Amino acid sequence: MESDTEMEDFDSSEEGSNWSDDSYLADEDFSFDYQEGVDPHEDALDWEEDSNESAGDTPPRVTPRKEGQSESGVKCSDSPEEPWLPCKGSQSTRTSSVKPDEDEAPLLSTLHPDQQRSPSVNLSTKTYSPRKRVPASPSLKSKVPRLSTPRKNSRLPHRTTESDQPWKTEEHPDEGPQPLRFCPSRPPGPQVDPSAMYSPLDLFQMFFTKVTVRTLCDNTNRQAARNIGRGKKFKWIDITVKEFYKFIGLVFFTALVKTRAISDYWITNSIFSIPFPATVMNRDRYRIISWNIHMSDPDEDAVNDSKKGTPEYDRLFRLKPLMNDIRHACMSCFHPHRNLAVDERMVASKARNGLIEYIKSKPTKFGFKIFVLADSSNGYTVDYTVYIGKNTFPVGFGICHDSVMSLVRPSVLGSGYHVYLDNYFSSPKLFKDLFDMKMGACGTMREGRLGFPRSEENALTKKSPRGSLRWIREGSLLFVKWKDAREVSMGTTIHQAYGGETIKRKRKNKDGKWSHESIPVPTPILEYNKNMGGVDLSDQLITYFSAHRKTMKWYRTLFYHFVDIATTNSYIIHKDLCKVNKMQPMTHKEFTQALVAQLCEVSIETQSKPTNTGHTPVPIKPVADKSKRSSAGRKRCELCKKSGHSKDTPWKCNECGIPLCVIPDRNCFHDWHNLEGMAPVEYQSSDS
């Protein structure tokens, strides 16, 4: 199997681990949140004393900030936060209006926005100064992990601070955050005329447009010519747009009708023969197109390959033309509803090119990792990003934070959306940043994230009964803990802590019998279970009739995945249009079958062959004149000829077409079909 020459180690992105690329260091080691109610001068003085004791020289200079000036040097206004005004079909961006006090300016002026630490952290710690990362004692240098190679079992002390407020229970009322106004940039749903009728081919061509397919054909033709120039031996005829659509139709046909090998679709003279593929395209042509499918210009590939080892090298260059076209089509053809889900998707592959990830908890453990934004109501894939490692996103707040911020864009979606995440992505910083963009967030959260409350007062214990819940609210962000079979931690900027909901669970009595009991459940957990499955639903729909297969090149694996995304999204749009028009939609299988027929330009219904009446004698040449019936069209009897007699007959077998005598004293017709070794074969007369 061919693969890229550059080999790289797998990235440590195992789900469930606190280590995911550089997210640990970005989110926990060098990120500091600022809180109110703390005297920044006192902390600054503590730091100066510690610096003098530890470093033994003058402390770093603290640049004062002028009054009314922000951290970045931009002049700030003392006016209160502007109220959120209803939008009229357009997205209004909102930046965070939370400004530090003027007294805090000297403390923040020397910090990166990422490194603002919470004042509740003891700044007098000698080893870890927010302004000087070099440890005070040389003996502690080995305990500071390098940014590029974090360790799972780091010796760094955990610097999440204990919250000043105790954990509250369901008996304490929670008002909840102020609801966000839902203001999408476009009306949610399909962005097509709902009154028009769209066939499966019309919907599919919204993603694989003729312009996109023409680009694919041009690049495929160039790649085939390049392979022939390298010495590959095959006959190539330039592929056209019409033929490419037929090729895609056969790809979906192979997804509907499964065989062990591609060549089995062209088997002949067998009870296992499948006649349809041969009527569309011969076997060799199909395989040659599969070998040469290319999404980018081969000449530009060579230029990009020459940049390997430099920052200018693009690892996804061979995917970009088609990947960007499908992404733009996904966002333009459908606008999502309010509830969204962000999750990881694995595309099965074991290519050796450094892009393959391993996630132990996923059904598909090896493959390409894709960050997906999906509509929770129907599983529509709104946007996606292929993961290539630490440099996937240029922002630098950690892969978990940056992946969500790159997918959830108010300029495209609008405001007021609810984003549901799992604990791989969730963090207090991410939730606050989304809330600043007028986006609500909800998801399970790891207790080790920076900013998660560490208060032990009235906290859950191992002996807490099932159904116990605790919560702490910090402004718009709510932290919830709930005891089910095990402890669950949540974070949300959308819901209140508890709204009186209950859920049934089985409980084993002392006598050994099981009974049902109702236990309280936090509102965020119910809503999370309801809306988090958007990406999982999309994955489920894709796997039903997937075009995925083994390929010789890694980028063709993702080509077939893009085809799957286009087909699944087309079917979801079909269902929504039928719902608007109050029509019965096709099933997923019927939709795919109709798409195959339209791509291959054939009818899905075939004419049945006339039934055979059996071997019966019929006149060789029917005539209307009764006097000529016994002599018209007479031919030599086949059985008489074999036996050495020359007898002519006006009769033949309607099934075999063989002339045979049918007279009282010589019934060659009966003898021919009953003699051993006389198989009914196709007859050809000597005069034909």
N, C-alpha and C positions, 0 to 999 in steps of 0.2 A: 504493500500500500504506500502511495506517495505521500509525503508530508513535508512540511517546512523544515529546512535544515536547522533552524534555530530551536534549541530545546531549552525549556524553562521549567523550573520546579512548580508544583501545584501551589496555588495560594491557599493559605490557611483560612478558609471561609466556612468552616463547619458550623452549621446552624446550631444554636444553643450554646455556643462558646462566647465568652466575653471578648475574645480576640477576633476581630475581623479587620484585616489589613491594618491601617493606622487609626482606626476609629477609637481604640482605647486611649491612645495618647492624645488624640485631638479632643475627645469628649471628656476625659477624666483627668489626665495628668496636667494639661496646660490650658484648661478652660475654667474661668472663674466667673460666677454670677454676682452681680451687685445687688444688695438689699438696702432697704431704707431703715432708719432708726439706729444707725451705727455711726459713731463719730470717726470720720476718716482721718482726722489729724492725730487722734490717739493711736490708731493703727500705724500711721506713718512714723510717729515717734518711736513706737516699739520696733518697727523695722530698722530705723536708723541706729538704735542702740545695738540691736543684734548684729547689724552689718559691721559696726565698728569692732565688736568683740570677736566675730568670726573671721572676718577678712583681714583685720589688722591694719586697714588703711582707710582712707576717706570713703564715705559711702557714695554710690552713684548719684549724679546730679539729677534732681527732680525739676523738670522744666515747668514752671508755673503756667497756668492758662489764664488768659485774660477773661474778664467778665463778659458773659454772653457769647463765649466762643465754645464750639463743640470740640470733641476729641480730635476730629479730623482737621480742625482749623477753620471750619465754616462757621459763620456767625449764626447764632441761634436766637430764636425769638422766645420771649418769656410769656407769650400768650398761651392760654390753655389749649388743650387738645381740641381740634376741630371735630364737630359732631359728624357722624357718618350719614351722608345724604343718600337717598334712594337713587339708583342709577337708572338710566333710560336706555337699556339695550347695549350699553357699552361698559367696559370694565374700567373702574377708577382705582388706581393703585394707592395703597396706603402704607406709609412707613411708620415705624414705631415712634410714638411721640413721647416715650419715657426718657426723660433727660436727667442726668445726675445733678445733684445740688452743686451750687457754686463752690462750696467748701470741699467737695470731692475732686475738684479739677486737678489739684497737684498730684493726687494719688493715681488718677487715671491717665494722665497725659503721657506717661512712659510705657503704657501697656498696649499691647495689641488687643483689638476687640475680642479676640478669642480667649485672651488670658486674663480677663477680669475675674478675680476671685471673689468669692463670697466673704463679706467682712466677718461673718461668724467663725470663719477659719482662723485659728490662732496664727497671726502673722509673725509672731516672735519665734517660730520654729527656725532654728539656725540653718538647717540643711536645705530647706526648700523655700527660697525667696522668690516672690513673683517677679522680681526685677533681675535676679541673678540666678541662673540655673546651675552655676558651678557650685558644688557642695562646699561647705565651710571647711570640712575636714578632708584631707586627701584620702583618708582611709575609707570614706563613704563614696568615692567616685565609682567604684565598681558596682554600687547598688543602683545607679541610675541607668535604666535601659536605653539602648540606642533607639532612635526614632524608626529606623528601617527594619529592625529585627526585634519586635516586642516578644516578651516571654509570657507564657500563660501564668506561671507562678512567680509573679514579680515580687521583689522584696520591698517595693515602694509601699509605704503605709497608705491605707485607704482614706482619702481625704474628703469623703462625703460627710457633711456636718449633720449633727442632730438638730431636728426642728425644735423650735422653742414651744410650739403648741402641741398638746397631747392628741392622741388618736381619739376620734369621736365614733360613736356607734349610731345605729339606725334610729335611736331614740332622739338624737339631736337633729333638729331640722336643718336642711341645706337648701338655700334659695336657688342655687345653680347660677351659671353665668347668664348674661344677657344674650338672648337668641340672636344669631347672626342673620342678617337679611339675605335671602337667597336671590342673587342677581346674576344669572348666567349670561354670558356674552351672546348666546343664541338660544332659541327655544330648544329645550331638550328633545331628542329623538332624531329620526332620520332627516337629513337635510336635502330632501328631494320633494317633488310634488306629490302629495299623498293621494291625489285624485287619479294620477296616471297609473297604468299597469306596467309592472316591471317583471320581465322574465328572469330566471336565474342567471342567464348569460348577461343580461343588462346590468344586474347587480354586481356580478363578478368583474365586468369590464370597468366598473367604477374604481376598482383597485388596480387591476392589470389593464390599464388603458392601452390604446393602440400605440400611443407615443412611447409608453414604457416598454411594450413588447417589441416595438421597432428597435429601440435601443438594445434590448436583449439580443435580438436577431443580429444586429450589426456586430456586437461584441463577440457573439458566438461564432459568426463567420470568420472574424479575425483570429479568434483562438484556434479554429480548425485549420486555417491556413498556416498558422504558426506551428501547430503540431505536425502538419505534413512536412513543413520545412525542416523540422527536427528529425524526420525519418520515420514518423508513424505511418503505417500503411493502411489506409482505408480510402474509400471513394467518397468524396464530399461534393454535395450540391448545396449552394447557398440556401439557407432556410428562410422562409418568408413568414409574414405575420399570420397568414391563414394556416400554414403548416405548424407554426408554433402553438396556436390554439388547439389544433388537433393533438399535438404531443401532450399538452396539459390535460386534454380530455382522456387520453389513454392513461395518464398518471392517475387520474381519479378513478378510472375503470379498474386499475390494479388495486386501488384502495377498497373498492366495493367487492371485487372478486379476488380472493386470495389464492395464490399458488406458492409453491416452494421456491421457484426460481422464475426470473423474468422470461426466460426462453420457453417456459411451459405454456405461455399464452399463445405461442405460435406452433404448437404440436399439431400434426396432421395425421390422418389415418389411425386414430385412436379413439377409444370410447371417452377419453378424458380431453378430447380436443375442445378448444374454445374458438369458435369461428370468427367472432366479431373483430378482434384486434387486427387480423390479417386484411380485413376489408378497409381499414383506415390507413394502415401503414405497415410495411413489411418489417420483419424482426431486425434486420441489420440496420435499417434506417433509424429505427427507434433507439437502438443501442448506441449508434454513432452520435446522435443528438445528445443522448445522456452523457456521453464521454466529453463533449465539447461545450456544454452549457457554461456560459461565462457572463458575469454581471458587470464587469468593468472592462475598460480598454486595455488589452494586453500590452500595448506600448507604454502606457502610463504605469502599468504594474511594474515594468522593468525599472522605470525611474524611481518608483517608490521603494522597490527592493534594494536599490543601490544605497538607500539611506538607512539601512538596518544598523542598529547600534547608536543612532543619533535621535535627538528629540523630535526631529521632523518626520520620522518613520511612522506611518499610519498602519496599525495592525489590522484594521477593518477596511482597508482600502478596497479590497475585492468585493466587499458587500455594499459599500456606500450607495452606488447608483440605485439599486433596487430597494435597499433598506430605507432610504430616505423617501423614495416614491411611495412605498407602502405606508410609512409613518404619516406622511402628509395626507394620504387618502383616508387613513383611519380617523384622523382628526377632522377632516373636512366633510366626510360623508355622514357623520353621526355626532351629535353632541350629547354627552352623558347626562344622566339624571343626577340628583343631588348626592347620593351615597356612592363613594368610590372606594376601591381597595387597591393597595399597593403590596405586591408580594414578589417572590422569586419564582422563576420558571426554569426548568431544566430541559434542554433539548439533547436527547441521548446521543452521545458520540464518545469515542475513545481515540480521537485523533491526537497526534503528538506534535502539537504546535504551541504549547504553553498557555492556551486559552481554556483548557478543560479544567473544570472544577469538580470537587468531590464534596457532596453534602450527605452525610450519613442518614439523616432523618427523612430524606426525600425518597419517593418511590423510584425515581430515576436518579441514581446516585452519582453517575459520571456523565458529564456533558457540558454544554455551553450554558452559562448562567445568564439569564435575561431578567432585568427588572421591568415589571409590567404594571401599568395602571389600567384597571378594568372597571367597568360599570357593575356595581354590586347587584343591580336588579336583573340583568340579563347575561352578564359575562362578556360584553363587548370589549375587545381590546382597544383602548383609547390611545395609548402610547406605550413605547417600550424602549429599552436601552440595553445593548449587549455589553456585558461586563468583560473588561480586558485587564483588570488588575487595579492597582492603586491609582493609576493615572486615568481612570475612566472619566472622572469629573475634575475640572481644574480648580474648584472652589477651595477645598482643603479643610473642611470641617469634619471629615470622616466619611467613609463610603456610605454608611447608613444614613447620615444626614443629607449628604449631597444627592444621593440617588432619588430621594423623595422630592427634594426641592427642584430637581431638574424635570421631574415628571408632572408635578402639580404647579402649573404656571397660570397665575391669574390673568395674564394677557391673552391666553388662549381659552381658558375655561370660564372665567368670571370670578365672582366672589360668593361666599356663603356655602361652599361645598363642605361635606363631611368626609374626611379621609380616615379609613380604618387600616391599622397597621398591626403587625405582630411584633414580638419583643426584639426581633433582630433590628428593626428600624427605630423603634420608639425610644425617645429620650426627652427629658424636660425641655432642653434647649430647642429641639425640633418642634415640639408642640407650641412653644411660645413664639417661635419664628413663623409658624403657620398661622397662629392666631393674629399676629401682627399683619398678615396678608389677608385678613378676613376669611381664613379657612379654619374650620373646626377639625380636631383630630381626636381619635380614640383608639386605644390599643393596649395589649398586654405590655408590661414594662418590667425589665429586670431591676431588682432592688439595688444593684451595684452601679446603676447609672448616676452620673454626677447630677446632684440636685434632688434626688429621691429622698424623702424624709427618712431619718434614722432614729426618730424618737422612740424610746422604749416605754414611755408612759402610756398605759392603757393599750399596749400593743397586743396583737394576737400571739398566742403561745401554742405549743404542741397539744396542750390539753383543752384548747378552746373547742366548744361543741361545733358540730357541723351546722353551717348557716350563719356563723358569726361574721360580722363585717366591721371594718374600721375605715375611717376616711379622714383626710386632712385637705383643706382647701387653701391654696396660695394664690389669691387673686382669681384669675380665670382658670387656672390649672387645678384639677382635682385629682388626688391620689386615693385609690381605693384598694383595700385588701379584703379578700373574702375567703372563708374556709369552706371548701367543699371536700372532696376526697383528699385534696391537698390544698395548700395555700396558693391563691391566685392574686397577682398584683396588677393593677390597671392604672392607666392615666387617661384623662379626658379633658377637653375644653368645650364639650358639647352638653353633657348631661349633668343632672343633679346626682347626689350620692345614692339616694334610696327613695323610690316613689311608691312603696307598698307592694311591690311585685313579689310573688312567691313562685317556687318551683318544687315539683314532687321528686322525692328521692326514696329509694328502698332502704329499709332499716331492719336489721335482724334482731328479733326480740330475744329475751332471755330463754324462752322455751324453744328456740331454734327456728321459729317461723318468721317469714318475711312480711313486713307491713309497709305501707306507704305513709310518708309524712311530708308536710309542706314546710319548707324552710325559706326564709327571706333571701332574696337575691338582689344585688345592686343593679340599678338601671343600666350602667355602662356595660355590664357583662351580657345582659340580654340583647342589647343593641349590637354589641360586637359579634355575638354568635349569629345574629341575623344578617349582618352586612359584610362580614369579613370574607365570605366565600366567593367574591367576584372573580378573582384570578383562578381559583380552583374550578369554578363552573366553566370558565373559558378553556382551561386545560382538558376538562372532561369532554366538552363538545369537540375539541380538536382531535382527541384520540379515537373518536367513533369511526371516522373515515379519513385517517391521516395519510398523507402522501410520503411520510417519512420512510427512508430506506438507507441502506449502507451505500456509501459513495467512496470514490477513490480520492476525492479532494474535500477538505474540511468545509470549505465555503459552500459547496453544493448541498451539504446537510442543512445549512441555514437557508438556502434557496427554497428547498422543499418546505421548510417551516414557514417562510413568508407566504408560500402558496396556501398552506393550511390556515394562516391568519386571515387571508383574503376570503377564502371560502367560508370560514366560520362567521366572520363579520357579515358577509353577504346574506347568510341564512338568518342571522339575528335581525338584520334590516327587513328581510322578507316577512318575518313574524310580526314585527312592529307595524309594518304597512298593512298587513292583513287585519291586525287588531284595530287600527284606526278605521279601516273600511268595513269592519264587522264581517270579515270573511274567514273561512276556515283555512288556516295555513297548511302547507305541505309538511309532512314529516321530514326530519333531517335526511333520511334515506331517499325519500322521493325527490327532495330538492337536489341532492347530489346526482341521482340518476338522470333527472331532467337536464342538469348542467352538463353531464357527460354527452348526452345526445345532442345538445345544442352546440357544444364545442366541436364535436366531430361531424356536425352537419348531417345527421341522420335522424330518422324518426325513432322514437322510443318503442313504438309498436311495430312488429314485423308481421308480414302476411304468412299465414299458415299454409303449408304445402297440402295439395289435395291428397286425400287418403287413397291408398292403393286398393284396387278391387280384387287383387289376386291374379294368378296365372289363368287366364281364360282365352279361348280362341276368338279372334276377331278377323274380319276380312282385310286382306292386304290393301285393296283399293276399293273402297265403297263406291258403287255406281247405282244410278237410279233405274237404268234399264234392266229389267228382270232377266232378259234373254242373255245378257252379258255377265251376269254375276258369277257364273261358274268358271269363266275364262279370263275375266279382267284381272290384270295384275298378278298372274300366276308366276310363282318362283319355285326353284328347286328345293324340295324338302331336305332339311339338314340331316335328319336321321337316315333317310333313304340314301343320301349321298355318302354317308359314312359306311353304310352296309353294302355299297357297290351298285345300288339301283338308281336309275334316273327317273324320278317321279316329280312332277310339278304339282303345286297345291295353291289354292287361292287364300289359304288361312295362315295366320301367324299368331304367336303368343303376344297378348297386349303388354305383358310385363317384360318379357325378354326380347321381343321383336324378331323372333326366329321363325321362319316359315316351316310349318309342320303339317302333315296330312291329318285330316279328320274325316275319315270315311268308315263305314261299318266294318269292312274287312281289313282295314289298316289304320289303326289309331296311333299314329306316330306321336301325337301331342301327349297322350297319356304315358307312352313308353319313355319319351324324352325326359319328362319331369319325375319319373319314378325309378329309372334305371340308375344304378350306383355309378357314381363318377360323372354323371351328366349334370354339371352345375349350371344354373341359369346364367349365362354370360351375355354381354351386349353383342348383338349380331350386326355385322356389316355385310351388305350384299356385294356381290362381285361387280355389279354395274355402278356402284356408288363411288 
